[in-house]
Amino acid sequence: MTDMMLTGRVASSAEAERWNLVQYVVPAGQARQKAHDLAVVAASNAALSNYAVINALPRIQDMAKEDGLFVESFISSFTATSPEAEERLQAFLDKRAARLKAPGAN
């Protein structure tokens, strides 16, 4: 990526996706709908899980290994014992949980 910054080289959307610079490539004019669809999925997560992903996980990379592992286990224990997590686990055990789709499957 540094060569692109130094040379001004432009990457196609397919290259950006292949290089993991972007996670999705959508047809022109469909970006807002894709963003909305992703937001709907994210909003269905437990609030505590979303909070942990947004606030705790990014900080772990700046910690010493032992501190990062401690914080990760601490946050994991909180999110795993939340009422939402317990309900989702029960739904899985009762075979009521939604099936996950493979990437690219509709």
N, C-alpha and C positions, 0 to 999 in steps of 0.2 A: 504494500500500500504506500510505502514511503516513496517509491519511484513515481507513483501517480501524483503525489503532492509536489515532488521536485520537477517533474516533466510536464505537468498539466494534462497528462493522458486521461482520457475519459473511458470509463468502463460501461459496457452495455448492461442492461438489467439482468440478462442471463449470466454474465460474468459476475456481477455483484451477488447474485443468488448463489452461484457456485462457490464464491469466495466467502460466503456467510456474512456478507456486509448487510444483506437484507434477508428476511425470512420468507417473504412472499413477493411474487411478481403477479400483478393483475392487469387485465386489459385497461387501456386508457379510459378514464372516467369512472372506474369502479373502486378506486382507492378508498373513498369515503365510506362506501358500503362495507368493504372488507374491514376497515377500522371499526366500524359500528358492530359488525358481527363478532370481532375479537373482543370488543368491550363488553358485549352481552355475555360471552363465555366467561370472561374475567370477573364480571359482576356476580356471576353465579357461585363463585368460590366463597369459602368462609372468609369473613372480614379479617379475622386474625391471621389467616394464611396470607392474604394479600398484603397485609401490613408487614408481615415478616419478610416476604419476598421483596417488597419495595424498600424497607428500611433496614432490616437486619442483614440480609445476605450481602448487599453491596459493601457493608462495612467489614465483613469477615475477611475479605481479601487483603485488607490493610493491617490485619492483626498477626501477631506471632502465631505460629501453627497451633500451639497448645491452647492459646486464648481463643482462636477461631473455632477449634473443635469444641471447646467448652460452650461458647455462645451458640454454635450450631445445635448441639445437643439440648441446650436450655430452651431455645426457640422451638425445636422439634417437639420437646415434651409438652410445651404449652399448646402448640397447635394440634397435637395428636389427642389431647384430652379435652379439647373444646367440645361443646355440645354439637356443633356442626360436624366435626370429625367423627364423633361417636355415632351420630345418626347415619353418616355415610358408610361407616364400617358396618353398622347393623343392616343397612340396605344391601350392602354387598353380600353379607352372610345370608340374608333372606332372598337373595337373587332378584332384588328389585332395582339394583343399580343399573344405570345406563351403560351400555356397551361402548367401549372406546373404539374409535375408528383408526385404522392405519393412516399415516400421512398420505394425502392425495386421494384417499377413498371418499366417495360421496355417499 
